[in-house]
């Protein structure tokens, strides 16, 4: 015998012995002029209601558990997203200073900066000639500053092109104490890109890239490869398409 719960939650299922007992009690009650009441059936319904409540309570508990678990996951994702947004994207920029002999040739020297979105600290990497020359600041120059044409075919021997030596790269914090390319000497800043990477990872890249270039001992030429070649090659190393400079910088289109 099956008694269907009006709520539709579950069916009341009795064993054959209980069904027979209920039928006998109902038949006896009708003979007495009743409506077919069964004491056993009433007890079974109470038992069913109790079991039904327990099942509902367990179901709600499971729902609460999975809801809480889902909310916890969403909260963690939201927290992670907020932390990412708080950190922000690291900004890669070019800084431009006047190259040595600027009054003659009007050209600029390029260096690369990365800004910590949390602290605002800026780290930079740049390059210049290793030889102690008038261009020791690392500023690139054109042939005008040399009073003649600069040719990459010229001999350079142990001192690199035209006696400028090799490309010497540096990576350091960018502030007023920086021995070269100081903030007060920077004439232009060009926004290059925003990267979804950590500030520390870019700083690490700057250091390792500078060390790698220094180990190659690439001859420095005023027309390139030079400090500008280094700066533009580094941003390509970060996976950024080589940008177009906003001022005149010889050697910017030469890779290292």
Secondary structure as the mmCIF struct_conf table of DSSP 4:
data_model
#
loop_
_struct_conf.conf_type_id
_struct_conf.id
_struct_conf.beg_label_comp_id
_struct_conf.beg_label_asym_id
_struct_conf.beg_label_seq_id
_struct_conf.end_label_comp_id
_struct_conf.end_label_asym_id
_struct_conf.end_label_seq_id
STRN STRN1 UNK A 2 UNK A 4
TURN_TY1_P TURN_TY1_P1 UNK A 6 UNK A 7
BEND BEND1 UNK A 8 UNK A 9
STRN STRN2 UNK A 11 UNK A 13
HELX_RH_AL_P HELX_RH_AL_P1 UNK A 16 UNK A 31
TURN_TY1_P TURN_TY1_P2 UNK A 32 UNK A 33
BEND BEND2 UNK A 34 UNK A 35
HELX_RH_AL_P HELX_RH_AL_P2 UNK A 39 UNK A 87
HELX_LH_PP_P HELX_LH_PP_P1 UNK A 89 UNK A 89
STRN STRN3 UNK A 90 UNK A 98
HELX_LH_PP_P HELX_LH_PP_P2 UNK A 99 UNK A 99
TURN_TY1_P TURN_TY1_P3 UNK A 100 UNK A 101
HELX_RH_AL_P HELX_RH_AL_P3 UNK A 102 UNK A 105
STRN STRN4 UNK A 108 UNK A 115
TURN_TY1_P TURN_TY1_P4 UNK A 117 UNK A 119
STRN STRN5 UNK A 122 UNK A 129
BEND BEND3 UNK A 130 UNK A 131
BEND BEND4 UNK A 133 UNK A 133
TURN_TY1_P TURN_TY1_P5 UNK A 134 UNK A 137
HELX_RH_3T_P HELX_RH_3T_P1 UNK A 143 UNK A 146
TURN_TY1_P TURN_TY1_P6 UNK A 147 UNK A 147
BEND BEND5 UNK A 148 UNK A 148
TURN_TY1_P TURN_TY1_P7 UNK A 152 UNK A 153
BEND BEND6 UNK A 154 UNK A 154
HELX_RH_3T_P HELX_RH_3T_P2 UNK A 157 UNK A 159
STRN STRN6 UNK A 160 UNK A 160
HELX_RH_3T_P HELX_RH_3T_P3 UNK A 161 UNK A 163
STRN STRN7 UNK A 165 UNK A 166
STRN STRN8 UNK A 167 UNK A 173
BEND BEND7 UNK A 175 UNK A 175
TURN_TY1_P TURN_TY1_P8 UNK A 176 UNK A 177
BEND BEND8 UNK A 179 UNK A 181
HELX_RH_3T_P HELX_RH_3T_P4 UNK A 183 UNK A 185
STRN STRN9 UNK A 186 UNK A 195
BEND BEND9 UNK A 196 UNK A 197
HELX_RH_AL_P HELX_RH_AL_P4 UNK A 199 UNK A 216
TURN_TY1_P TURN_TY1_P9 UNK A 217 UNK A 217
HELX_LH_PP_P HELX_LH_PP_P3 UNK A 218 UNK A 218
STRN STRN10 UNK A 219 UNK A 219
HELX_LH_PP_P HELX_LH_PP_P4 UNK A 220 UNK A 220
TURN_TY1_P TURN_TY1_P10 UNK A 222 UNK A 223
BEND BEND10 UNK A 224 UNK A 226
HELX_RH_AL_P HELX_RH_AL_P5 UNK A 227 UNK A 237
TURN_TY1_P TURN_TY1_P11 UNK A 238 UNK A 239
HELX_LH_PP_P HELX_LH_PP_P5 UNK A 240 UNK A 245
BEND BEND11 UNK A 246 UNK A 247
TURN_TY1_P TURN_TY1_P12 UNK A 250 UNK A 253
#
